[in-house]
């Protein structure tokens, strides 16, 4: 008998408190036997099943803060590349186009695309202004999120970064 089968058989009809108590026992046992990396991956898988594959503030900040690129002068530039107020303003302008995505999905996408393409945009457009670069990155983010052959068409950024 698996833990799932045991829990289903003996907790049915015993209320929410029984389910939380059972989950606590299983969680403690599983998490105490896992590496930190495996624990983090499991937490993200559980969160994904509950959130439908969309970022919240906590996971967005964690993933954004891990992003960086090396500029033409060999300096590492770490995300976030914009204050949240700038992301919110950009999101307000495009949210009707990307209805399946929330502000945190958009923030992660913007920072990922900036991290991956900042230098390329500078090479393509040597005289680009900050405003023009930001506009191009917003357009890229919308296009990237709306990719019609994406494996996860309504949760692409979560699955792209979390497997």
Buried (B, 14 or more C-beta within 10 A) or exposed (E): EEEEEEBEEEBEEEEEEBEEEBEEEBEEEEEEEBEEEEBEBBBBEEBBEEBEBBBEEEBBBEBBEEBBBEEEEEEEBEBBBBEBEBBBEBBEEBBEEBEBBBBBBBBBBBBBBBBEBBBEBBEEEEEBEEEEBBBBBBEBBBEBBBEEEBEEEBBBBBEBBBE
